[in-house]
Amino acid sequence: MNINKIIKVFKKVNLLKTLYFNFHYFPFKIAVRLPVFIFWRSELYKMKGTILINAPISTGMLKFGCHGLGTQDLLYSRTMWEVYGTLILEGKANIGRGSKISIGEDATLILGKNFSITGNSTIISQKKITFGSDCLLSWDILIMDTDFHHIMDKDYNKINNPEAIKIGKHVWIGCRNTILKGVSIADNTVISANSIITRSFFEENCVIGGHGKNVNVIKKDIIWSI
């Protein structure tokens, strides 16, 4: 990275929060390399739990609140970090402006290498959410593995426990999508805009979309690229 590019990046980074974040989560020899950049308008609401890096350490490999769509409302949106559990980082990752990352106590979020959120999206893990490598998320997306509130049967047994979500490799999730608990998505899948995914799809190289039980495979044998 040349000096002009470094200067340009650091104009967008909140240096004090970046230093605080890295030295809070990492041992000194890792923290000094600043593997995480915290950008302006990012709120570090809860900084508990652990960050594990399963990749070669590089400066700015996780960019939090780094970019947006350029729309006026998103320019002033705040990016939120609320972590009690474990984040596992398997490579470079970008979390776009206005996004919210929430990881509950004893919960895990795994971000595969080259993970990217465009902006204004929410990931809530109360059990486990896994993304494979090369996943691209658009904007206004909600992914959560919990219902939060309890539902009981007539004997007062809880019937809506959190269930893990697994997103495969090279998955493109279109704008305004909702993915709920217990869902698995195969590699090389495209999820069309404005879908609500409540069941798993194991066939690769497909476009899927729809709402709830009406989610179907729209097209097969596709290849997508950025």
C-alpha positions in Angstrom: 0.0 0.0 0.0 1.5 3.3 -1.0 1.7 6.3 1.3 -1.1 8.3 -0.4 -3.4 5.3 0.0 -2.4 4.9 3.6 -3.2 8.6 4.3 -6.5 8.4 2.5 -7.6 5.3 4.6 -6.5 6.9 7.9 -8.5 10.0 7.2 -11.6 7.8 7.4 -10.5 5.8 10.4 -11.2 6.7 14.0 -7.7 6.3 15.3 -8.5 6.4 19.0 -11.2 3.8 18.8 -9.0 1.7 16.5 -6.2 1.7 19.0 -8.5 1.0 21.9 -10.2 -1.9 20.1 -7.0 -3.6 19.0 -5.3 -3.4 22.4 -8.4 -4.4 24.2 -8.9 -7.7 22.2 -5.4 -8.7 21.2 -2.0 -9.4 22.8 0.6 -6.6 22.2 2.5 -8.2 19.4 -0.8 -8.6 17.4 -2.4 -5.3 18.5 0.5 -3.2 17.3 -0.2 -4.4 13.8 -3.7 -3.0 14.0 -5.6 -5.9 12.4 -8.9 -4.0 12.9 -9.7 -0.6 11.6 -12.7 1.2 13.3 -14.1 3.8 11.0 -16.0 7.0 12.0 -19.6 6.8 13.3 -18.9 3.4 14.8 -20.2 2.6 18.3 -18.4 0.0 20.4 -21.4 -0.7 22.6 -20.2 -3.9 24.2 -16.6 -5.2 23.9 -16.6 -8.5 25.7 -15.8 -12.0 24.4 -13.0 -12.9 22.1 -11.7 -12.4 18.6 -9.8 -15.3 17.1 -7.9 -14.7 13.8 -7.4 -18.0 11.8 -5.4 -16.3 9.1 -2.1 -14.5 8.5 -2.2 -11.2 10.5 -2.4 -8.0 8.3 -3.1 -4.4 9.1 -6.7 -3.5 8.6 -7.8 -7.0 7.7 -11.2 -6.3 9.4 -12.6 -2.9 8.5 -15.6 -2.0 10.7 -18.0 0.7 9.4 -15.8 1.2 6.3 -18.1 2.2 3.5 -21.7 2.6 2.6 -24.0 3.2 -0.4 -23.4 6.9 -0.5 -27.0 7.7 0.2 -27.6 10.6 2.7 -29.3 8.5 5.4 -26.5 5.9 5.4 -23.8 8.5 5.4 -25.0 9.4 8.9 -25.9 5.9 10.1 -23.9 4.4 13.0 -22.2 1.0 12.9 -22.8 -1.0 16.1 -20.6 -3.5 17.8 -22.3 -5.5 20.6 -20.2 -8.6 21.4 -20.3 -10.9 24.4 -19.2 -14.1 22.6 -16.7 -15.1 20.0 -15.9 -13.7 16.6 -13.7 -16.0 14.4 -12.0 -14.2 11.5 -10.7 -16.3 8.7 -9.3 -13.6 6.4 -10.1 -10.1 5.3 -13.5 -8.8 6.0 -15.4 -5.5 5.5 -18.4 -4.5 7.6 -20.2 -1.6 5.9 -21.5 1.5 7.5 -24.7 1.3 9.4 -24.4 -2.4 10.1 -24.9 -4.1 13.5 -22.9 -7.0 14.8 -24.4 -8.7 17.9 -22.9 -11.9 19.3 -24.5 -13.3 22.5 -22.7 -14.9 25.4 -21.5 -18.4 24.5 -22.4 -17.7 20.8 -20.1 -17.6 17.8 -19.9 -15.7 14.5 -17.5 -17.0 11.9 -16.5 -14.8 8.9 -14.8 -16.5 6.1 -12.1 -14.8 4.1 -13.1 -12.0 1.7 -16.4 -11.4 3.6 -18.1 -8.1 2.8 -21.3 -6.3 3.8 -22.3 -3.3 1.7 -24.0 -1.6 4.6 -26.9 -1.1 6.9 -27.3 -4.8 7.7 -27.7 -6.8 11.0 -26.2 -10.1 12.1 -27.4 -11.5 15.4 -25.8 -14.7 16.7 -27.1 -16.2 19.9 -25.8 -19.7 19.0 -23.7 -19.9 15.8 -23.6 -18.3 12.4 -21.0 -19.3 9.9 -20.1 -17.7 6.6 -17.8 -19.4 4.1 -15.2 -17.6 2.1 -16.0 -15.0 -0.6 -19.5 -14.1 0.7 -21.0 -10.8 -0.4 -24.0 -9.2 1.5 -25.9 -6.3 0.1 -27.8 -3.8 2.2 -30.8 -3.9 4.6 -30.2 -7.6 5.4 -31.2 -9.3 8.7 -29.6 -12.6 9.7 -30.4 -14.0 13.1 -30.4 -17.5 14.7 -32.8 -16.7 17.5 -36.4 -15.6 18.0 -35.3 -13.8 21.2 -38.6 -14.2 23.1 -39.6 -17.6 24.5 -42.5 -19.7 23.1 -43.7 -22.6 25.4 -45.8 -25.6 24.8 -48.7 -26.5 27.1 -46.2 -28.1 29.5 -44.1 -24.9 29.6 -41.3 -26.5 27.6 -39.5 -24.0 25.4 -40.0 -24.9 21.8 -38.1 -22.1 19.9 -34.5 -22.5 20.9 -31.8 -20.8 18.8 -30.6 -22.8 15.8 -27.3 -22.4 14.0 -27.1 -20.8 10.5 -24.6 -21.9 7.9 -23.9 -19.9 4.8 -21.7 -21.6 2.3 -18.8 -20.3 0.2 -19.2 -17.7 -2.5 -22.8 -16.8 -1.6 -24.3 -13.5 -2.7 -27.2 -12.3 -0.5 -29.2 -9.6 -2.2 -30.7 -6.5 -0.6 -33.5 -6.5 2.0 -33.2 -10.2 2.7 -34.1 -12.0 6.0 -32.4 -15.3 6.9 -33.7 -17.0 10.0 -32.6 -19.7 12.4 -31.7 -23.2 11.3 -31.0 -22.3 7.7 -28.1 -23.7 5.6 -27.3 -22.3 2.2 -25.2 -24.2 -0.3 -22.0 -22.9 -2.0 -22.3 -20.6 -5.0 -25.8 -19.5 -4.3 -27.5 -16.2 -5.1 -30.4 -15.1 -2.9 -32.6 -12.8 -4.7 -33.6 -9.4 -3.2 -36.4 -9.1 -0.7 -36.6 -12.8 0.2 -37.4 -14.3 3.6 -35.4 -17.6 4.0 -36.7 -20.0 6.6 -35.6 -23.3 5.2 -32.3 -24.8 4.0 -31.1 -25.2 0.4 -28.4 -27.7 -0.4 -28.2 -27.5 -4.2 -25.2 -25.5 -5.3 -25.0 -22.9 -8.2 -28.6 -21.7 -7.9 -30.6 -18.5 -7.6 -33.2 -18.9 -4.8 -35.9 -16.5 -3.7 -39.4 -16.0 -2.2 -41.0 -15.8 1.2 -41.0 -18.5 3.8 -42.5 -21.8 2.6 -42.7 -20.3 -0.9 -39.0 -19.9 -1.3 -37.9 -21.9 -4.4 -35.0 -22.4 -6.8 -35.5 -19.7 -9.5 -32.6 -20.7 -11.7 -30.0 -23.5 -11.7 -26.4 -23.9 -13.0 -25.4 -20.3 -12.5 -22.0 -18.7 -11.9 -21.8 -15.3 -10.4 -18.9 -12.8 -9.9 -18.4 -9.3 -8.6 
